[in-house]
Amino acid sequence: MEIQKELKAESDLKPLPDPSRLGFGIHFTDHMFLMDYKDSQGWHSPRIVPYGNFSLDPAAVVLHYGQAIFEGLKAYRGTDGHIRLFRPKENMKRMNRSAWRMCMPQIDEEMVMEAIRELVTVESRWVPDQHGTSLYIRPFIIATEAFLGVRPAKEYLFSIILCPVGAYYAEGFNPVKIFVTEKFVRAAKGGVGEAKTAGNYAASLMASEEAKELGFTQVLWLDAGERKYIEEVGTMNIFFMIDDVLVTPALSGSILPGITRDSVIHLAKSWGIQVEERAVSIDEIIEKAETGQLKESFGSGTAAVISPVGSLYYKGKTIEINHGQTGRLAHRLFEEITAIQYGDKEDTFGWTEIVK
């Protein structure tokens, strides 16, 4: 399908925000990508148009039954001036897995990749050039059919919006404090925890607000069945360095399969580090911390890349990790991944793609 373009006049373009004060998810570019779906037609009418509001029927299925999925990836302006994407095809594969789980139509992954390339090229002036900044890319699908009844919709809207971003956490690369909740759960096995669907994030809000009120950056979720096994942090997968082994919870159906998580595992193994994907209980982590075997911990995700964890708070007790300092492995992984993303280091894994 050919992508139609309706672009703003140069005189109507927005002024660019201060690159030193970008925040995350605040500023949006001049244009967006749209594509429609009907059961009788499939996906059709791909187009790049000026950024603007949607018009939805009050009975749109997404508003009542939550059929909505999304992805998150970034474009990076390297020191060589080129704009790169990091493992974008993995995002498209994951989006189709989410679509399958939410009974939504599959996308043509290569066609959507072309849409991302085109949109990023059109909006290339929005890709910031300060190290640590990037252009966040948010593809998403919502059910637009006007129908009240519990069944999959027959009409959908696919969109891509872009926003220039700085650091996700106010702490930057400094260690964050994590609140371990035993009161709330995010997802259960057999549910939709492994899909990147809007409802998962709505389910996380109450615990996240409670954590912030207590002075913590994020929530660490335990399993829904026993409230014993560690799953993930609100916006990240989690890793623990126990002695000389890097341990992360195994993907069990209730954990989002993070692309940065997969990158960490590949890099660690390439450096000769033993990696275990297995069940990890909060009691084990407390014990390893007390015996000094827990060397460091960090989260991984598109937004923050690597986020060192300085402490966990569980049942009224603070578990300090690595004296509240950034660990050597977390620092090495952050430097390596960002160097690949910005083109400062050879990409031996073939993870990046130059857009412009």
Buried (B, 14 or more C-beta within 10 A) or exposed (E): BEBEEEEBEEEEBEEEBEEEEBBBBEBBBBBBBBBBBBEEEEBEEBBBBEBEEEEBEEEBBBBBBBBBBBBBBBBBBBEEEBBBBBBBBBBBBBBBBBBEBBEBBEBBBEBBBBBBBBBBEBBBEBBBEEEBBBBBBBBBBBBBBEBEEEEBBBBBBBBBBBBBBBBBBEBEBBBBBBBBBEEBBBBEEEBBBBBBBBBBBEBBEEBBEBBEEEEBBBBBBBBBEEBBBBBBBBBBBBBBBBEEBBBBBEBBEBBBBBBBBBBBBEBBEEEEBEBEBEEBBBEBBBEBBEEEBBBBBBBBBBBBBBBBBBBBBBEEEEBBBBEBBBBEBBBBBBBBBBBBBBBEEEBEEEBBBEBE
